[in-house]
């Protein structure tokens, strides 16, 4: 049976037949869920500033909407 590393603690566990896969236990599964809920995981983004021209273009687009 294939072994995988738990993404939370790194322990090697069998993938097949593991009800908590890819985690090794319910504890690791819940810790990971808590990390998502706390916002610890995020996709990288680029912060950009809107220019006056951008704001005007958005305003025009909103006015033209039916």
Rosetta constraint file for C-alpha pairs under 8 A:
AtomPair CA 1 CA 14 HARMONIC 6.37 0.50
AtomPair CA 1 CA 15 HARMONIC 7.24 0.50
AtomPair CA 1 CA 16 HARMONIC 6.66 0.50
AtomPair CA 2 CA 14 HARMONIC 5.86 0.50
AtomPair CA 2 CA 15 HARMONIC 5.91 0.50
AtomPair CA 2 CA 16 HARMONIC 7.20 0.50
AtomPair CA 3 CA 12 HARMONIC 5.99 0.50
AtomPair CA 3 CA 13 HARMONIC 5.31 0.50
AtomPair CA 3 CA 14 HARMONIC 4.53 0.50
AtomPair CA 3 CA 15 HARMONIC 5.79 0.50
AtomPair CA 4 CA 12 HARMONIC 5.40 0.50
AtomPair CA 4 CA 13 HARMONIC 5.58 0.50
AtomPair CA 4 CA 14 HARMONIC 6.33 0.50
AtomPair CA 4 CA 15 HARMONIC 6.12 0.50
AtomPair CA 4 CA 22 HARMONIC 7.21 0.50
AtomPair CA 5 CA 9 HARMONIC 7.99 0.50
AtomPair CA 5 CA 10 HARMONIC 4.97 0.50
AtomPair CA 5 CA 11 HARMONIC 5.36 0.50
AtomPair CA 5 CA 12 HARMONIC 4.37 0.50
AtomPair CA 5 CA 13 HARMONIC 6.30 0.50
AtomPair CA 5 CA 22 HARMONIC 7.65 0.50
AtomPair CA 5 CA 23 HARMONIC 7.73 0.50
AtomPair CA 6 CA 10 HARMONIC 4.62 0.50
AtomPair CA 6 CA 11 HARMONIC 5.33 0.50
AtomPair CA 6 CA 12 HARMONIC 6.25 0.50
AtomPair CA 6 CA 13 HARMONIC 7.01 0.50
AtomPair CA 6 CA 22 HARMONIC 5.99 0.50
AtomPair CA 6 CA 23 HARMONIC 4.61 0.50
AtomPair CA 6 CA 24 HARMONIC 5.51 0.50
AtomPair CA 6 CA 28 HARMONIC 7.97 0.50
AtomPair CA 7 CA 22 HARMONIC 7.14 0.50
AtomPair CA 7 CA 23 HARMONIC 6.34 0.50
AtomPair CA 8 CA 23 HARMONIC 6.99 0.50
AtomPair CA 8 CA 28 HARMONIC 5.87 0.50
AtomPair CA 8 CA 29 HARMONIC 7.80 0.50
AtomPair CA 8 CA 31 HARMONIC 7.80 0.50
AtomPair CA 8 CA 32 HARMONIC 6.73 0.50
AtomPair CA 9 CA 28 HARMONIC 7.17 0.50
AtomPair CA 11 CA 24 HARMONIC 6.88 0.50
AtomPair CA 12 CA 24 HARMONIC 7.56 0.50
AtomPair CA 13 CA 23 HARMONIC 7.96 0.50
AtomPair CA 13 CA 24 HARMONIC 5.89 0.50
AtomPair CA 14 CA 18 HARMONIC 6.62 0.50
AtomPair CA 15 CA 21 HARMONIC 6.16 0.50
AtomPair CA 15 CA 22 HARMONIC 6.67 0.50
AtomPair CA 18 CA 22 HARMONIC 7.89 0.50
AtomPair CA 18 CA 24 HARMONIC 7.70 0.50
AtomPair CA 20 CA 24 HARMONIC 6.32 0.50
AtomPair CA 20 CA 25 HARMONIC 5.71 0.50
AtomPair CA 20 CA 26 HARMONIC 6.02 0.50
AtomPair CA 20 CA 29 HARMONIC 6.76 0.50
AtomPair CA 21 CA 25 HARMONIC 7.93 0.50
AtomPair CA 23 CA 28 HARMONIC 6.05 0.50
AtomPair CA 23 CA 29 HARMONIC 5.76 0.50
AtomPair CA 24 CA 28 HARMONIC 6.64 0.50
AtomPair CA 24 CA 29 HARMONIC 7.80 0.50
AtomPair CA 25 CA 29 HARMONIC 6.36 0.50
AtomPair CA 26 CA 30 HARMONIC 6.09 0.50
AtomPair CA 27 CA 31 HARMONIC 6.14 0.50
AtomPair CA 28 CA 32 HARMONIC 6.20 0.50
AtomPair CA 29 CA 33 HARMONIC 6.33 0.50
AtomPair CA 30 CA 34 HARMONIC 6.08 0.50
AtomPair CA 31 CA 35 HARMONIC 6.30 0.50
AtomPair CA 32 CA 36 HARMONIC 6.47 0.50
AtomPair CA 33 CA 37 HARMONIC 6.24 0.50
AtomPair CA 34 CA 38 HARMONIC 6.06 0.50
AtomPair CA 35 CA 39 HARMONIC 6.34 0.50
AtomPair CA 35 CA 40 HARMONIC 5.32 0.50
AtomPair CA 35 CA 41 HARMONIC 6.85 0.50
AtomPair CA 36 CA 40 HARMONIC 5.89 0.50
AtomPair CA 36 CA 41 HARMONIC 5.72 0.50
AtomPair CA 50 CA 54 HARMONIC 5.78 0.50
AtomPair CA 50 CA 55 HARMONIC 6.61 0.50
AtomPair CA 51 CA 55 HARMONIC 6.39 0.50
AtomPair CA 52 CA 56 HARMONIC 6.18 0.50
AtomPair CA 53 CA 57 HARMONIC 6.12 0.50
AtomPair CA 54 CA 58 HARMONIC 6.20 0.50
AtomPair CA 55 CA 59 HARMONIC 6.18 0.50
AtomPair CA 56 CA 60 HARMONIC 6.21 0.50
AtomPair CA 57 CA 61 HARMONIC 6.19 0.50
AtomPair CA 58 CA 62 HARMONIC 6.19 0.50
AtomPair CA 59 CA 63 HARMONIC 6.27 0.50
AtomPair CA 60 CA 64 HARMONIC 6.25 0.50
AtomPair CA 61 CA 65 HARMONIC 6.45 0.50
